């Protein structure tokens, strides 16, 4: 059974605020427990010069007066009577750790507040605020990783020991949409060929059990397409307790991604040379490129020669290889009108 003291600290409200970021509710509850009519919390992270007001229960005049006290950091609870305002009390809490910072906690009441209760309430509030900040950092980092995964030209998916899908990138979603070698059933990755499925489950288990040299896998596809090639990456050391494995899935038949922006930046190619570069990487011949552009073969050959000089190569094969190595990102998704 929860103690009445825990209730006075407003633990439920602060825990809820960690999730939704609404600090007003626990601030009101804490003010009520302290017999205060007004309350304010501020937070200042490392490197910041001005504290941020997170929640205010009271008037703007009260908030402005608290602003003059933010520089008076102390682990004690201070209290003083202010004309026309009432009894003003404040304290600060400094937190180290992953999300260091300083929380300021202020109240305004008719009589002095209980300093022990106020101090412990400020501690609870600081932990809640720091946890919220840490979760925000984790979410932002996760979003960045997801965005980076989406730039990869091959399918990337994170699965657990039962090959249930935890996270995937856009290229893997496109791969699943084809339905020619892999599908997802109830969030579980399923190979078209049962023997491939068994091999995949075994390989994931071996990787998660710490085997470093899990062989590459092939996943058979329909209609004679080249098999997908799967490489497994599992965490090492203590991270293995997460029991998740990363699969990188390459499609040998996938059309190479155009790298126009990268090629322009790296090799200073002209617009005509960029068209030739995309054609060579896609496997088209000089004759085909000339026909598509409506120009003579000699014009394309002359432009191709100048492109070779910029790339420092001497043949179409060398040019295609160098251009392919310089376009590591995924083809941008085409929007439909």
Wavefront OBJ file of the C-alpha trace (Angstrom):
o trace
v 0.000 0.000 0.000
v 1.358 3.418 -0.976
v 2.140 5.702 1.943
v 0.354 9.006 2.438
v 3.790 10.688 2.360
v 4.396 9.335 -1.137
v 1.035 10.779 -2.086
v 1.992 14.175 -0.674
v 5.132 14.085 -2.833
v 2.855 13.637 -5.866
v 4.771 10.647 -7.249
v 1.988 9.598 -9.623
v 1.775 13.066 -11.125
v 5.520 13.409 -11.638
v 5.726 9.927 -13.206
v 2.898 10.813 -15.602
v 4.658 14.050 -16.529
v 7.719 12.030 -17.548
v 5.537 10.529 -20.275
v 3.473 13.514 -21.443
v 5.648 16.483 -20.423
v 2.725 18.212 -18.664
v 4.298 19.591 -15.474
v 1.298 21.665 -14.422
v -0.645 18.809 -12.823
v 2.119 17.605 -10.434
v 3.014 21.242 -9.756
v -0.546 21.931 -8.592
v -0.557 18.774 -6.466
v 2.753 19.651 -4.820
v 1.583 23.226 -4.149
v -1.544 21.857 -2.505
v 0.510 19.462 -0.347
v 2.724 22.355 0.770
v -0.267 24.646 1.440
v 1.103 27.011 -1.198
v -1.035 28.976 -3.608
v 1.658 29.246 -6.277
v 4.532 27.081 -7.484
v 7.125 27.201 -10.233
v 9.816 24.839 -11.555
v 12.699 25.741 -13.853
v 15.426 23.649 -15.463
v 18.867 24.638 -16.703
v 21.008 22.059 -18.482
v 24.794 22.034 -18.714
v 26.075 24.792 -20.987
v 22.861 26.798 -20.779
v 22.959 30.316 -19.355
v 19.258 30.817 -18.725
v 16.892 28.407 -16.966
v 13.789 27.284 -18.816
v 10.433 27.617 -17.107
v 8.767 24.202 -17.231
v 5.641 24.831 -15.219
v 3.912 27.736 -13.489
v 1.042 27.630 -11.032
v 0.541 31.298 -10.187
v 0.805 34.811 -11.548
v 3.298 36.399 -13.922
v 4.396 38.700 -11.087
v 5.315 35.656 -9.003
v 7.244 34.175 -11.939
v 9.196 37.408 -12.500
v 10.147 37.566 -8.841
v 11.368 33.955 -8.943
v 13.552 34.848 -11.910
v 15.640 37.085 -9.664
v 16.384 34.091 -7.422
v 17.548 31.603 -10.052
v 21.188 32.548 -9.573
v 21.014 31.865 -5.851
v 21.712 28.151 -6.135
v 21.677 26.202 -2.905
v 20.785 22.768 -1.632
v 18.934 24.394 1.269
v 15.368 25.666 1.408
v 15.198 29.440 1.760
v 12.160 31.402 2.757
v 11.385 35.092 3.115
v 8.317 37.265 3.444
v 7.620 39.596 0.534
v 5.326 42.568 0.702
v 2.152 42.144 -1.312
v 3.185 38.620 -2.304
v 3.404 36.443 0.796
v 5.929 33.890 2.003
v 8.331 33.031 -0.798
v 10.325 29.766 -0.535
v 12.826 28.264 -2.942
v 15.471 25.601 -3.359
v 17.689 24.205 -6.121
v 18.651 20.633 -6.978
v 21.731 19.771 -9.018
v 21.802 16.416 -10.808
v 24.830 14.674 -12.309
v 24.646 11.629 -14.560
v 23.550 11.228 -18.168
v 21.385 14.352 -18.096
v 23.069 16.822 -15.734
v 21.310 20.044 -14.861
v 19.817 22.184 -12.150
v 16.180 22.358 -11.127
v 14.776 25.401 -9.372
v 11.653 24.927 -7.230
v 9.709 27.938 -5.934
v 6.517 28.338 -3.896
v 4.431 31.202 -2.608
v 2.283 30.694 0.491
v 0.639 32.529 3.377
v 2.916 30.844 5.936
v 6.345 29.165 5.796
v 6.233 25.752 4.086
v 7.524 22.481 5.481
v 11.212 22.619 4.357
v 11.690 18.820 4.477
v 8.655 18.153 2.316
v 9.595 20.918 -0.088
v 13.134 19.633 -0.431
v 12.035 16.064 -1.092
v 9.378 17.251 -3.548
v 12.070 19.215 -5.407
v 14.246 16.078 -5.557
v 11.388 14.032 -7.014
v 10.646 16.794 -9.525
v 14.303 16.993 -10.595
v 14.487 13.253 -11.209
v 11.294 13.396 -13.265
v 12.527 16.333 -15.352
v 15.937 14.722 -15.946
v 14.280 11.442 -16.934
v 12.033 13.253 -19.390
v 15.076 14.985 -20.905
v 16.942 11.686 -21.153
v 13.986 10.010 -22.878
v 13.813 12.903 -25.314
v 17.494 12.470 -26.086
v 17.026 8.731 -26.620
v 14.068 9.317 -28.935
v 15.971 11.938 -30.917
v 18.978 9.625 -31.249
v 16.705 6.770 -32.313
v 15.069 8.992 -34.935
v 18.483 9.934 -36.298
v 19.511 6.285 -36.515
v 16.274 5.442 -38.300
v 16.849 8.272 -40.756
v 20.384 6.999 -41.354
v 19.103 3.443 -41.913
v 16.649 4.772 -44.490
v 19.572 6.146 -46.510
v 21.146 2.704 -46.884
v 20.735 1.142 -50.346
v 19.976 -2.305 -48.907
v 17.259 -3.634 -46.614
v 18.001 -3.384 -42.899
v 15.851 -5.037 -40.253
v 16.279 -5.751 -36.528
v 14.827 -9.059 -35.325
v 14.757 -10.995 -32.060
v 15.584 -14.666 -31.518
v 12.192 -15.688 -32.929
v 12.864 -13.415 -35.970
v 10.106 -11.042 -34.895
v 10.622 -7.634 -36.507
v 11.502 -4.848 -34.067
v 12.587 -2.125 -36.507
v 13.205 -1.801 -40.232
v 14.247 0.735 -42.839
v 12.496 1.905 -46.004
v 14.531 -0.310 -48.319
v 13.422 -3.379 -46.352
v 9.810 -2.228 -46.601
v 10.178 -2.047 -50.389
v 11.716 -5.514 -50.365
v 8.762 -6.932 -48.431
v 6.317 -5.231 -50.793
v 7.647 -7.338 -53.670
v 6.640 -10.515 -51.850
v 9.021 -12.582 -53.966
v 11.314 -13.940 -51.249
v 10.340 -12.605 -47.830
v 7.123 -11.575 -46.144
v 6.020 -10.431 -42.697
v 3.390 -12.453 -40.855
v 2.234 -11.208 -37.437
v 5.397 -9.079 -37.233
v 7.554 -12.139 -37.896
v 9.988 -12.364 -40.808
v 9.113 -15.325 -43.028
v 11.171 -16.662 -45.949
v 9.367 -18.021 -48.992
v 11.352 -21.253 -48.865
v 10.913 -23.262 -45.596
v 14.531 -24.415 -45.705
v 15.675 -20.775 -45.915
v 13.457 -19.979 -42.924
v 15.036 -22.733 -40.861
v 18.526 -21.589 -41.850
v 17.686 -17.992 -40.913
v 16.343 -18.910 -37.459
v 19.428 -21.054 -36.793
v 21.800 -18.306 -37.957
v 20.111 -15.676 -35.756
v 20.358 -17.985 -32.724
v 24.044 -18.686 -33.401
v 24.806 -14.986 -33.808
v 23.008 -14.095 -30.572
v 24.866 -16.894 -28.777
v 28.135 -15.164 -29.611
v 29.349 -16.934 -32.747
v 31.422 -14.412 -34.665
v 31.581 -16.042 -38.078
v 27.992 -16.736 -39.047
v 27.957 -17.464 -42.778
v 26.109 -15.295 -45.265
v 22.677 -16.630 -46.122
v 20.830 -16.880 -49.401
v 17.066 -16.457 -49.573
v 15.463 -17.943 -52.686
v 13.073 -15.786 -54.703
v 10.275 -16.392 -57.159
v 10.433 -16.271 -60.979
v 14.135 -17.015 -61.224
v 15.342 -13.785 -59.618
v 18.745 -13.808 -58.015
v 18.556 -14.806 -54.303
v 18.705 -12.160 -51.618
v 21.970 -12.171 -49.688
v 21.664 -11.765 -45.909
v 24.424 -10.754 -43.512
v 23.860 -10.954 -39.736
v 25.251 -8.502 -37.194
v 24.763 -9.221 -33.478
v 25.827 -7.127 -30.464
v 28.807 -8.284 -28.439
v 29.475 -8.449 -24.727
v 26.800 -7.327 -22.278
v 24.643 -5.913 -25.079
v 23.835 -9.483 -26.104
v 21.242 -9.517 -23.332
v 19.057 -7.398 -25.612
v 18.613 -10.497 -27.763
v 18.264 -8.614 -31.033
v 20.124 -9.106 -34.272
v 20.566 -6.841 -37.313
v 20.007 -8.295 -40.788
v 21.382 -6.538 -43.873
v 19.721 -7.810 -47.037
v 21.174 -7.123 -50.489
v 19.302 -7.577 -53.758
v 21.691 -8.429 -56.636
v 19.008 -7.363 -59.136
v 18.449 -3.947 -57.544
v 19.079 -1.075 -59.902
v 21.975 1.056 -58.627
v 20.963 4.283 -56.927
v 21.754 7.462 -58.877
v 24.332 9.629 -57.168
v 23.916 12.835 -59.172
v 24.313 15.204 -56.228
v 27.328 13.317 -54.914
v 28.946 13.005 -58.338
v 28.453 16.695 -59.006
v 30.109 17.571 -55.700
v 32.954 15.049 -55.955
v 33.865 15.229 -59.649
v 32.342 18.546 -60.813
v 30.419 16.802 -63.589
v 28.261 18.808 -66.011
v 24.566 18.046 -66.531
v 25.339 16.143 -69.742
v 28.059 14.154 -68.000
v 25.702 13.329 -65.139
v 23.222 11.832 -67.607
v 26.005 9.705 -69.094
v 27.176 8.698 -65.607
v 23.693 7.502 -64.608
v 23.432 5.590 -67.885
v 26.757 3.810 -67.416
v 25.977 2.835 -63.799
v 22.589 1.487 -64.940
v 24.298 -0.676 -67.583
v 23.216 1.233 -70.695
v 25.442 1.512 -73.749
v 26.719 4.724 -75.352
v 24.378 4.126 -78.328
v 21.372 3.849 -75.994
v 22.300 7.039 -74.131
v 22.713 8.948 -77.422
v 19.325 7.735 -78.665
v 17.581 8.681 -75.414
v 19.084 12.181 -75.508
v 18.489 12.645 -79.239
v 22.123 13.481 -79.987
v 24.816 11.825 -82.056
v 26.972 9.007 -80.776
v 30.076 11.133 -81.401
v 28.695 13.873 -79.106
v 28.161 11.367 -76.304
v 31.607 9.838 -76.870
v 33.240 13.268 -76.669
v 31.381 14.088 -73.439
v 32.216 10.640 -72.063
v 35.911 11.229 -72.721
v 35.794 14.503 -70.761
v 33.974 12.688 -67.948
v 36.729 10.034 -67.889
v 39.282 12.814 -67.333
v 37.332 14.160 -64.377
v 37.023 10.661 -62.890
v 40.666 9.811 -63.673
v 39.672 6.555 -65.429
v 40.215 5.213 -68.938
v 37.242 2.912 -69.636
v 33.481 2.633 -69.205
v 33.920 -0.283 -66.781
v 36.284 1.743 -64.575
v 33.942 4.733 -64.706
v 30.902 2.643 -63.732
v 32.817 1.030 -60.859
v 34.059 4.341 -59.473
v 30.669 6.008 -59.773
v 28.943 3.080 -58.047
v 31.375 3.237 -55.130
v 30.666 6.963 -54.819
v 26.874 6.575 -54.510
v 26.344 4.730 -51.211
v 22.911 6.133 -50.440
v 19.469 4.872 -51.288
v 17.518 6.097 -54.309
v 15.088 8.803 -53.078
v 11.468 7.660 -52.955
v 9.411 8.999 -55.830
v 6.251 10.829 -54.845
v 3.067 10.283 -56.790
v 0.725 13.112 -57.596
l 1 2 3 4 5 6 7 8 9 10 11 12 13 14 15 16 17 18 19 20 21 22 23 24 25 26 27 28 29 30 31 32 33 34 35 36 37 38 39 40 41 42 43 44 45 46 47 48 49 50 51 52 53 54 55 56 57 58 59 60 61 62 63 64 65 66 67 68 69 70 71 72 73 74 75 76 77 78 79 80 81 82 83 84 85 86 87 88 89 90 91 92 93 94 95 96 97 98 99 100 101 102 103 104 105 106 107 108 109 110 111 112 113 114 115 116 117 118 119 120 121 122 123 124 125 126 127 128 129 130 131 132 133 134 135 136 137 138 139 140 141 142 143 144 145 146 147 148 149 150 151 152 153 154 155 156 157 158 159 160 161 162 163 164 165 166 167 168 169 170 171 172 173 174 175 176 177 178 179 180 181 182 183 184 185 186 187 188 189 190 191 192 193 194 195 196 197 198 199 200 201 202 203 204 205 206 207 208 209 210 211 212 213 214 215 216 217 218 219 220 221 222 223 224 225 226 227 228 229 230 231 232 233 234 235 236 237 238 239 240 241 242 243 244 245 246 247 248 249 250 251 252 253 254 255 256 257 258 259 260 261 262 263 264 265 266 267 268 269 270 271 272 273 274 275 276 277 278 279 280 281 282 283 284 285 286 287 288 289 290 291 292 293 294 295 296 297 298 299 300 301 302 303 304 305 306 307 308 309 310 311 312 313 314 315 316 317 318 319 320 321 322 323 324 325 326 327 328 329 330 331 332 333 334 335 336 337
